[in-house]
């Protein structure tokens, strides 16, 4: 498999991979509703899939261009922060009517957990606001995770190095033991921070953490096609 810049034809597969990553192990009979998931997907993906001059999406794929993972790269953190504030307002306008009559149901629980994950101060990496690029790595369940993350991280290295950056900050969600192994193998620097992800843990019915890290870019970036075994 290799990593390359997303094509227009890949965008539906990226959106589908995002949706499937939310709850691969748990079936909710009433929540999250499609409307909730549509709003949340727009909040998380639309900047990267529409603001293409300020962001890059890399996809991990095979020869048939089946998508096995992707990475969302932002090189304009201040502009993204401004967009996200407006996007959060749009998200709340979309989900608030869905809470009417369901003050204690699963819909309300999803919105509350999502809000708690977003505002908890100790989840934030101190480097995200320092002007360096940021990247969010996603791997489709069932894909060899360590190899996929390695390939996607190298793609970010090369992309950021080409822009003249010395480092980038990253986020990835997963099982706590898997994330700890990634840190041991040198995914990020010593300030890597692993914390519980309330929303995904509830949706999947299993323990899920978010790893926030910074990564120094090698002084001699690769010129190869990034590949995963």
C-alpha positions in Angstrom: 0.0 0.0 0.0 1.0 3.6 -0.5 0.0 7.1 0.6 -0.9 9.8 -1.9 -2.8 13.1 -1.9 -6.5 12.5 -1.9 -8.3 12.5 -5.2 -11.9 13.8 -5.6 -12.9 10.2 -6.2 -11.5 9.2 -2.8 -13.6 11.7 -0.8 -16.7 9.5 -0.3 -14.4 6.7 0.9 -12.8 9.1 3.4 -16.2 10.1 4.7 -17.3 6.5 4.9 -14.1 5.5 6.8 -14.8 8.3 9.3 -18.3 7.2 9.9 -17.3 3.5 10.3 -14.6 4.4 12.8 -17.1 5.9 15.2 -18.9 2.7 16.3 -17.4 -0.4 14.7 -18.3 -2.6 17.7 -21.5 -1.2 19.1 -25.0 -0.9 17.6 -27.1 2.0 18.9 -30.9 1.5 18.2 -31.7 5.2 18.5 -28.5 7.2 18.7 -26.4 8.5 17.2 -29.0 9.4 14.6 -27.9 10.0 11.0 -28.5 13.7 11.6 -26.1 13.8 14.5 -23.4 11.9 12.6 -23.9 14.2 9.5 -23.3 17.2 11.7 -20.4 15.8 13.5 -18.8 14.6 10.3 -19.1 18.1 8.8 -17.5 19.6 11.9 -14.5 17.2 11.7 -13.9 16.8 7.9 -15.3 19.8 5.9 -12.3 22.1 6.5 -9.9 19.5 5.2 -12.0 18.4 2.3 -12.9 21.9 1.1 -10.1 24.3 2.1 -7.6 22.6 -0.1 -5.1 25.6 -0.3 -4.7 25.5 3.5 -4.8 21.8 4.1 -3.8 18.5 2.6 -5.4 15.1 2.9 -3.3 12.0 2.4 -4.9 8.6 1.8 -3.4 5.1 2.4 -4.6 2.9 -0.4 -3.9 -0.2 -2.5 -3.5 -0.6 -6.2 -7.3 -0.5 -6.7 -7.4 2.8 -4.6 -9.3 1.2 -1.7 -8.8 3.5 1.2 -7.3 2.0 4.4 -6.6 5.1 6.3 -6.1 8.9 5.9 -4.4 11.9 7.5 -5.8 15.4 7.7 -3.0 18.0 7.6 -3.6 21.7 8.4 -0.8 24.3 7.7 -2.8 27.3 8.7 -3.7 26.8 12.4 -5.0 30.3 13.1 -7.3 30.3 10.1 -8.5 26.8 11.0 -9.2 27.9 14.5 -11.4 30.7 13.2 -13.2 28.4 10.8 -13.8 25.8 13.6 -15.4 28.4 15.9 -17.9 29.2 13.1 -18.3 25.4 12.4 -19.0 24.7 16.1 -21.8 27.3 16.0 -23.3 25.6 12.9 -22.9 22.2 14.6 -24.9 23.4 17.6 -27.6 24.9 15.4 -28.0 21.5 13.7 -28.0 19.3 16.8 -29.9 21.4 19.3 -33.3 20.7 17.7 -32.5 17.0 17.9 -32.3 17.3 21.7 -35.9 18.5 22.1 -37.8 15.9 24.0 -34.6 13.8 24.6 -33.0 15.6 27.6 -31.6 12.4 29.1 -31.4 10.0 26.1 -28.5 8.8 24.0 -28.6 11.7 21.7 -28.0 14.1 24.6 -25.3 11.8 25.9 -23.5 11.9 22.5 -23.6 15.7 22.4 -22.5 16.1 26.0 -19.6 13.7 25.7 -18.5 15.3 22.5 -18.5 18.7 24.2 -16.5 17.4 27.2 -13.9 15.9 24.9 -13.5 19.2 23.0 -13.2 21.5 26.1 -11.1 19.5 28.5 -8.0 21.6 28.9 -5.5 18.8 29.7 -6.3 17.1 26.3 -4.7 20.0 24.4 -1.1 19.8 23.1 0.8 23.1 23.9 2.3 23.0 20.4 -0.9 23.1 18.4 -1.1 26.9 18.7 2.6 27.5 18.1 2.2 28.0 14.4 3.3 24.5 13.3 1.2 22.3 11.1 -1.1 19.8 12.8 -2.3 16.4 11.5 -5.0 13.9 12.5 -4.3 10.3 11.6 -7.1 7.8 11.1 -6.7 4.1 10.2 -9.6 1.9 9.1 -10.4 -0.9 11.5 -8.8 -4.2 10.4 -5.8 -2.5 8.8 -2.3 -3.3 10.2 -2.2 -0.3 12.5 1.5 0.2 13.2 2.5 0.0 9.5 -0.3 2.3 8.5 0.5 4.9 11.1 4.1 4.8 10.2 3.4 5.4 6.5 0.9 8.2 7.1 3.3 9.9 9.6 6.1 9.8 7.0 3.7 11.4 4.5 3.2 14.3 6.9 7.0 14.5 7.5 7.6 15.0 3.7 4.7 17.4 3.2 5.6 19.6 6.1 9.3 19.5 5.3 8.5 20.7 1.8 6.8 23.7 3.4 9.9 24.6 5.4 8.6 23.4 8.8 10.8 21.6 11.4 8.0 19.8 13.3 4.3 19.1 13.4 1.7 18.2 16.1 -0.5 15.1 15.7 -3.5 13.3 17.1 -4.6 9.7 16.8 -7.2 7.6 18.5 -7.0 4.0 19.4 -6.6 1.3 22.0 -4.4 2.4 24.9 -1.9 -0.4 24.4 -1.6 0.3 20.7 -1.0 4.0 21.3 1.6 3.3 24.0 3.5 1.0 21.5 3.5 3.8 18.9 5.1 6.1 21.4 7.7 3.4 22.3 8.5 3.1 18.6 9.2 6.8 18.3 6.0 8.2 16.7 6.3 11.4 18.7 8.6 13.3 21.1 8.8 13.1 24.9 5.8 15.4 25.4 3.4 12.8 23.9 0.2 12.8 26.0 -2.4 9.9 26.1 -5.8 10.6 27.6 -9.2 8.9 27.5 -11.6 9.6 24.6 -15.0 9.6 26.2 -17.1 9.7 23.1 -15.4 7.0 21.1 -15.1 4.8 24.2 -18.8 5.0 24.7 -19.7 4.5 21.0 -17.4 1.5 20.6 -18.1 -0.1 23.9 -14.4 -0.4 24.6 -11.5 1.6 26.0 -10.2 4.3 23.6 -7.6 6.9 24.2 -6.4 9.9 22.2 -2.7 10.3 21.7 -1.5 13.9 21.2 2.2 14.3 20.2 4.7 16.5 18.5 7.1 15.0 15.9 10.4 16.5 14.7 10.8 16.2 10.9 14.0 14.5 9.8 16.6 16.9 8.4 16.8 14.8 5.2 13.1 14.0 4.3 12.5 11.0 2.1 11.8 11.4 -1.6 10.3 7.9 -2.0 6.6 7.0 -2.5 5.5 6.4 1.0 4.5 2.8 1.4 3.1 0.5 4.1 3.9 -3.1 4.4 
